[in-house]
Amino acid sequence: MTMLLACGGDDAGQSSSGTEGTPTSAGMTGSSSGASSGLAGTVSTSTQGGSSGADTTEGGDDTEGTGPAPAGRGSIEFFGNGGLYGDRVLIELDDPATTEPGPPIDVGGTDFTIELWIRPDPAANDNPAIACGGTNDWVTSNIIVDRDRHSQAPSFGIGIAGGVIVWAVQGEAGDPWSMCGTTDVLDGDWHHIAVQRRRSDGYLWLFVDGQLDADVDGPDGDVSYPDDGQPMDVCPGGACDYSDPFLAIGAEKHGYEGISYTGLVDELRLSSTLRHDGGGYEPPSTPYVADDATVGLFHFDDGSGSVASDASPNGSDGTLVLGGDPEGPVWSQADPWG
């Protein structure tokens, strides 16, 4: 357990004031290079079906940024067993050899929103409930999105623990907050997840299927990846340069066992604005279309190859890093509307 908790920075209490929870970011409608490590093998395709429990009514807050479906439809599937380097998608955020700013997808210096569809494997994502609140215990969840820095702040991530979504942020000062939802997402259906953070005060929101699931006054400060960040030599693979300066999708990024996600992911969108107000929204009924606030957009409909294409104008393509038995990730024909 000590090894698992070492994935994040120092734990410190962060009290919630329960203050004003209404987003006020401009652009709210309600509505690079790939990683170079660990590539091997041929990416296969899953034919797993796409039955969906998603609400497909379009409208509400989320009308802008959706549109006609791309020519291809699909998703990506992870098996939760990639070990040190495999079964994940890596998106580069920083070059530790320079102090140049990272790409726009390196969110956290302004307001931001992360949205995605997931269909978790109910049996495999069985890590227990965590201690919610001023802890870094999210690192023991089944991790879906990982922007951790090993033993350093700031960081953030999304996982599943005790059957609910966990949305966690560690501020500039190393103060963590792990916020737990209440909605069971291990029912075998697709679920739309949206998390967001207001830069001015650190306020956090978590939505599941368009409904507000939790909110709190979270840690303050800039939580983007530091332009002068230097990975430490404390990771399971040695120096953390293979993991720290990347956004990892579908897995715990450093290579610890038993804390990665198993299931499907689709329509990952990162935005430099607050997309939703506290009243909720209708989950999108079609794939997203990039708008001015979109800094990263992954339809995961590539279908073959080792590149997860970024459909935003910024070109921050992800790289499929293969590993595990069965080997993952794999392309899938399933999607939330199929």
C-alpha positions, -999 to 999 in steps of 0.1 A, spaced: 0 0 0 29 23 7 41 18 -29 7 27 -43 4 59 -23 38 70 -34 23 76 -69 12 111 -57 28 139 -38 27 144 -1 -7 141 16 -21 172 33 -55 183 46 -76 206 25 -108 218 40 -139 225 19 -157 257 25 -188 247 4 -187 282 -12 -203 294 -44 -204 265 -69 -216 282 -101 -191 283 -129 -185 317 -143 -160 309 -171 -162 327 -205 -172 304 -233 -195 281 -212 -222 269 -235 -233 240 -213 -227 222 -240 30 177 -301 40 150 -305 32 114 -294 50 95 -267 80 78 -278 83 50 -253 73 14 -253 57 9 -287 55 -26 -299 34 -51 -318 2 -47 -339 -29 -31 -325 -58 -54 -328 -95 -46 -329 -123 -57 -306 -158 -65 -318 -174 -60 -285 -209 -48 -288 -221 -13 -281 -253 -16 -260 -258 16 -242 -277 29 -213 -269 65 -222 -295 92 -225 -293 102 -262 -315 133 -259 -295 163 -273 -299 197 -259 -295 213 -225 -261 228 -217 -242 207 -241 -256 218 -275 -224 235 -288 -195 212 -296 -215 183 -309 -225 175 -345 -226 149 -372 -207 117 -365 -173 112 -381 -171 86 -409 -157 60 -386 -172 50 -353 -156 32 -324 -138 34 -291 -107 20 -274 -106 -9 -249 -82 -14 -220 -75 -45 -200 -60 -31 -168 -29 -53 -169 -3 -35 -188 23 -35 -161 52 -11 -162 47 3 -197 17 -12 -215 -20 -10 -220 -24 28 -221 -26 58 -244 1 85 -237 -2 121 -247 29 143 -243 25 174 -222 61 185 -216 97 181 -227 118 180 -195 149 189 -215 135 224 -221 115 251 -202 93 258 -232 55 259 -225 37 227 -232 9 222 -258 -26 236 -251 -37 202 -240 -16 207 -208 -47 221 -189 -47 234 -154 -34 269 -158 -69 282 -165 -104 269 -160 -108 235 -176 -132 206 -183 -125 170 -191 -153 149 -206 -154 113 -217 -177 83 -222 -167 51 -203 -181 16 -201 -162 -1 -173 -160 -38 -168 -181 -44 -136 -161 -73 -124 -126 -60 -130 -128 -24 -117 -132 -36 -81 -108 -15 -61 -125 -5 -28 -138 28 -17 -113 53 -6 -110 79 21 -126 109 4 -116 144 12 -82 158 20 -62 127 9 -43 115 -21 -60 81 -19 -74 84 -55 -41 67 -65 -55 34 -52 -86 36 -75 -89 19 -110 -73 49 -128 -89 61 -161 -71 95 -166 -38 101 -149 -19 135 -148 1 126 -118 37 136 -110 54 109 -89 60 123 -54 56 159 -67 28 184 -71 6 195 -89 -14 166 -102 -49 154 -110 -68 123 -121 -100 104 -125 -107 68 -114 -132 43 -100 -132 33 -64 -160 15 -46 -181 16 -78 -182 54 -81 -161 80 -99 -133 97 -80 -121 131 -92 -89 143 -75 -66 173 -76 -34 181 -58 -26 218 -57 6 237 -63 13 236 -26 10 199 -24 -25 199 -8 -47 171 -22 -84 165 -24 -100 133 -35 -137 139 -43 -160 109 -45 -192 106 -65 -223 87 -55 -235 72 -87 -228 35 -94 -210 32 -127 -204 -5 -126 -237 -15 -141 -224 -26 -175 -237 5 -193 -220 35 -209 -217 66 -187 -208 101 -196 -183 116 -171 -175 153 -169 -151 169 -144 -141 206 -142 -121 230 -122 -123 268 -118 -88 283 -117 -97 314 -96 -105 294 -64 -99 257 -72 -136 248 -72 -143 213 -85 -173 197 -101 -181 160 -110 -210 151 -133 -222 116 -142 -246 112 -171 -253 149 -170 -262 151 -133 -241 169 -107 -226 140 -86 -203 161 -63 -187 195 -59 -163 211 -35 -140 240 -30 -107 223 -39 -70 230 -38 -58 264 -52 -32 273 -78 -20 264 -112 -22 226 -117 -8 224 -152 24 205 -157 53 228 -148 73 240 -178 105 235 -157 93 202 -142 120 175 -136 109 139 -131 124 122 -101 143 89 -101 117 71 -79 94 53 -104 92 15 -108 110 19 -140 136 42 -125 136 78 -137 100 90 -142 106 106 -176 87 77 -192 55 87 -172 56 121 -155 54 144 -185 25 126 -201 -13 124 -198 -21 87 -195 -55 73 -206 -67 39 -194 -40 32 -169 -20 43 -139 9 59 -156 40 49 -135 35 11 -137 21 0 -104 0 -31 -106 -37 -34 -97 -48 2 -101 -55 6 -138 -88 7 -156 -105 -21 -175 -132 -13 -201 -140 10 -230 -133 48 -234 -147 70 -261 -150 107 -270 -124 123 -247 -126 161 -248 -104 185 -229 -114 222 -229 -99 254 -216 -132 266 -202 -160 254 -178 -185 236 -200 -213 230 -176 -232 249 -148 -242 232 -116 -277 224 -129 -264 196 -151 -267 189 -189 -280 164 -214 -252 139 -223 -242 144 -260 -261 123 -285 -234 125 -312 -196 128 -312 -181 161 -303 -169 186 -328 -140 209 -319 -147 245 -311 -125 274 -300 -122 261 -264 -113 225 -274 -77 218 -266 -78 181 -272 -104 158 -288 -101 120 -292 -129 101 -310 -109 69 -307 -124 58 -340 -90 53 -357 -97 16 -359 -61 5 -366 -25 16 -359 -8 30 -329 -19 66 -330 -50 80 -313 -57 111 -334 -64 145 -318 -93 160 -337 -87 195 -322 -66 220 -342 -37 214 -318 -25 180 -330 -16 164 -297 -20 129 -310 -18 101 -284 3 70 -287 -10 35 -279 16 17 -257 9 -20 -259 14 -45 -232 -2 -71 -209 -20 -105 -215 -43 -100 -232 -24 -73 -249 -40 -39 -249 -52 -14 -257 -73 -25 -287 -96 -7 -310 -132 -15 -305 -163 -11 -328 -185 -2 -298 -196 33 -291 -221 49 -267 -248 52 -294 -244 18 -310 
